[in-house]
Structures are given as structure tokens and as C-alpha cells.
Amino acid sequence: MKYVYPAVFTPEENGQFSVNFPDLESCYTCGDDLGDALYMAEDVLAMTLVSYENNSTPIPTPSKKLSLEDGEFQNFIVCDTDSYRKQNIFIH
């Protein structure tokens, strides 16, 4: 299944980025730079949604616009849980 969720990216003083998905409980990550943060965001989103699917947890409707603090920005992250399962066979 394909999903698109908004993520909040927060720049850190050391050049890293923190990322969280406010629509999904306990779905957050970080990256050494913006590219790494984008990669990690897709990975944690897919991992979280695979867990929701496996446990029959209702999947929340994604927000269209999030409230942001100064310096933060929103980006939509796409993931495919079917592809994630194939790449990570241990989580079926």
C-alpha cells in the first residue's frame, strides 16, 4: 500500500535534522543532513505503517497542513509498505 504523510523537519545547531510525523504516534527520526533525514523519514514512515497494518491498528488520515515553529518546515513523505516488506523480509 502507498501512503503520503506530512513530516516536520527541525534543523538542529549541528547541521542535523530531527523529523517527526505528528499524525502517527511515536514516529520520529533524525538525519546527519537534509538528504539523510529525508531517507530516514521514508524508512521510519514505512516501518511504522507496516506495524500498524500488521497489528490491524487504524491508520490515521494524513493532515494537509501542520502547525510549525520558527525554523521548521513541512515536507510530504511517500512510502510503499509492500515494497518495504519485500526489502525487510523479517517483518512479515
C-alpha positions as CSV (number, residue, x, y, z in Angstrom):
1,M,0.0,0.0,0.0
2,K,1.3,3.5,-0.8
3,Y,0.9,6.3,1.7
4,V,1.8,10.0,1.9
5,Y,2.2,11.8,5.2
6,P,3.4,15.2,6.2
7,A,6.6,15.4,8.2
8,V,8.0,18.2,10.3
9,F,11.7,18.8,9.8
10,T,13.6,20.7,12.5
11,P,17.1,21.9,11.8
12,E,19.5,21.3,14.7
13,E,22.5,23.5,15.6
14,N,25.0,20.9,14.4
15,G,23.6,20.7,10.9
16,Q,21.5,17.6,11.6
17,F,17.7,17.5,11.2
18,S,15.1,16.0,13.5
19,V,11.9,14.6,11.8
20,N,8.6,13.8,13.3
21,F,5.2,12.7,11.9
22,P,2.6,14.4,14.1
23,D,-0.3,12.2,12.7
24,L,1.4,9.0,13.8
25,E,2.2,8.0,17.4
26,S,5.9,7.5,18.1
27,C,7.0,8.1,14.5
28,Y,10.2,10.2,14.5
29,T,13.8,10.0,13.3
30,C,16.8,12.2,12.5
31,G,19.5,12.6,9.9
32,D,23.0,13.9,9.7
33,D,22.0,16.3,6.9
34,L,18.8,17.0,4.9
35,G,19.4,14.2,2.4
36,D,19.9,11.7,5.2
37,A,16.9,13.0,7.1
38,L,14.7,12.5,4.0
39,Y,15.9,8.9,3.6
40,M,15.4,8.2,7.3
41,A,11.9,9.8,7.2
42,E,10.8,7.4,4.4
43,D,12.2,4.4,6.3
44,V,10.6,5.2,9.6
45,L,7.3,6.0,8.0
46,A,7.2,2.7,6.2
47,M,8.3,0.8,9.3
48,T,5.6,2.5,11.4
49,L,2.8,1.9,8.9
50,V,3.8,-1.8,8.4
51,S,3.4,-2.2,12.1
52,Y,0.0,-0.5,12.0
53,E,-1.1,-2.9,9.2
54,N,0.3,-6.0,10.9
55,N,-1.5,-5.2,14.1
56,S,-4.7,-4.0,12.5
57,T,-4.2,-0.6,14.0
58,P,-6.4,2.0,12.4
59,I,-4.3,4.2,10.1
60,P,-4.9,7.9,10.7
61,T,-5.9,10.2,7.9
62,P,-2.9,12.4,7.0
63,S,-3.1,16.1,7.8
64,K,-2.8,18.5,4.8
65,K,-1.1,21.3,6.7
66,L,0.7,21.2,10.1
67,S,1.4,23.9,12.6
68,L,5.1,24.8,12.5
69,E,7.5,26.6,14.9
70,D,10.1,29.1,13.6
71,G,12.7,27.4,11.5
72,E,10.7,24.2,10.9
73,F,9.4,23.2,7.6
74,Q,6.9,20.6,6.3
75,N,7.6,18.0,3.6
76,F,5.4,15.2,2.4
77,I,7.0,11.8,2.6
78,V,5.9,8.9,0.4
79,C,6.3,5.2,1.3
80,D,5.2,1.8,0.0
81,T,4.6,-0.7,2.7
82,D,4.5,-3.6,0.2
83,S,8.0,-2.7,-1.1
84,Y,9.2,-2.2,2.4
85,R,8.1,-5.7,3.4
86,K,9.9,-7.3,0.4
87,Q,13.1,-5.5,1.3
88,N,12.8,-6.3,5.0
89,I,11.5,-9.9,5.0
90,F,11.9,-10.3,8.7
91,I,8.9,-8.0,9.4
92,H,6.1,-10.0,7.7
